[in-house]
């Protein structure tokens, strides 16, 4: 059976407005399960391991049954949820969104909006699943003082930039999301970029009236900057602004709101984006806290060879059971021996530390990185197709290859050549065989 990008459970309790998503999900690589009542939903949630739940809510206000169903579905796993329905319960929706694992869409949503939210929440689920695996693996080393506690987030002090060509419109948007949270409202892109570099911005709201202008280019510049790679960008534009509705998402916009802007919808959407962003950062901190000396390489701080094999074995088993993608990357510093000969082994160790830090910094929080040997590193990308992983890993190798490295006693920086290989899991794989194929793929 082919691997899927994710497993999606659709609870379609609205018989008056059913969702016809089966073909669309399949075309995008998702495996969809459908339930039309609470008992079906609970049974599928227990036995089929969904990564995200979509609930098409009824229009009759039957919230009690919905709540009970949702609580049962999420009893053992904090599965992210997308609720599709009317905005009659905005207070409740906003409260759930603050958990960082819920999102909402109106009944007249567009497909591009649904799948943008779906991708974001699938990643959160992947981070949660990976946390559980790491803690389980750590227990094999006798580490039992790490609680599997999912983080909570507080967005009351969030900071958002609003930028667009009309000062009055910018001010109105700032008021809808909270003037205390809109730390900068401007028409100048250079002012916004300067404020972004202060590293405490949670989201960016960009107003764009035409499909090609400085504000859209600003979105591209932000997204292409590695420091802001994951920053949520909310684009405010007209419904007919783009001939291709996917165009904003292709340049890196996180979500789109159409003008005229509903203040409550703007506030809720900003809350959801900030909540998910802070949840990701909170998960990264939990990952860091879960590291222990006995599972970490002394020189680099990455996971050890043994921890890698134990964790990867678990991931391979889960990928085979639930038909998920799993990809491994193998990095090798090709000129380290010459570097050691020219500059000494202390300098070589410092180089290894610099490169390991760079590799980890360019990966996602849920990706596992380990030192495999003296100058070799292995990274594991859960729920990632081969093509996507190849782009990311070869980009990392390219960044390292164009970076000049130096240590204290060197008179000038030197380039470093890194080879990378990529392989994805196949039936019958072990940790050794999967890593071996990635190593054999190096070029």
Protein Blocks (a to p, Z undefined) as FASTA:
>chain_A
ZZdfbdcddddfbfklccdfklmmmmnopacdddfbfklmmmmmmmnopabdcddddfko
paklmmmmmmmmmmmpccdddddddfklmmmmmmmmmnopaccddfkbcfklmmmmmmmm
mmmmmmmmmmmmmmmmmmmnopakbccddddddfklgccddddfblklmmmmmmmnopkl
mmbccfbfklmmmmmmnopafbdcdddfbfbdfklmmmmmmmmpmklmmgccdddddfkl
pmblmlmmmnopabdcdddddfklmmmmmmmmmmmmmmmmmmmmmmmmmpcfklpcfklo
pacfklmmmmmmmmmmmmmmnopacdddddddfklmmmmmmnojklmmmmmmmmmmmmmm
mmcfklccddfblmlccdddehiafklmmmmmmmmmmmmmmpccddfklcbdcddddddd
dddddehiafklmmmmmmmmgZZ
